[in-house]
Amino acid sequence: MPATKVRRSRDRAAVRPSRPFILWREVLTAYAAPALMAGTAGVVTGQRDLVVAACTSIAGTSAVVAFLVGAWLRHGGRPRRWTVAVPRVVLAAALVVVAAGAAALLGWFVAQWLPAHTAIPATPWLVRLRIDLPVSAVLATTIVTLRWRSTTRPSPQ
């Protein structure tokens, strides 16, 4: 009898369509989730700089990356053939590597290169960007890619 119950719930999940991929919702979620989580952690641990970073560099990076990755994946409403053909883990891993690399380069540029070559002073919050940007990019890319992929159907060959 328990096997029948499990099978029925699996059948219902297979029939129920997934929530559609709507970019502005994904971007809003990508901003709100890390802002709330990191902000709460900052309040609980008494780290004022984490509370500020939660609403600025952490959540802002997540929202920008979610928008860029989501817009690229949607590709005008028609997904690229290879993004639907490869396994979802491979797609997510490839996009994570690209997004994390770009965010790490941007974090290095802002934290190291700008203070050394311009009048911008090196401050602790600039150094935080070397960690905040890549971590936020990895999380946002992974979540948006997996969400998008769960709403697409493989194209007929």
Secondary structure as GFF3:
##gff-version 3
##sequence-region A 1 157
A	DSSP	alpha_helix	2	15	.	.	.	ID=ss1
A	DSSP	alpha_helix	23	45	.	.	.	ID=ss2
A	DSSP	alpha_helix	48	53	.	.	.	ID=ss3
A	DSSP	pi_helix	54	58	.	.	.	ID=ss4
A	DSSP	alpha_helix	59	74	.	.	.	ID=ss5
A	DSSP	three_ten_helix	75	77	.	.	.	ID=ss6
A	DSSP	alpha_helix	81	85	.	.	.	ID=ss7
A	DSSP	alpha_helix	88	108	.	.	.	ID=ss8
A	DSSP	pi_helix	109	113	.	.	.	ID=ss9
A	DSSP	alpha_helix	114	117	.	.	.	ID=ss10
A	DSSP	alpha_helix	124	151	.	.	.	ID=ss11
###
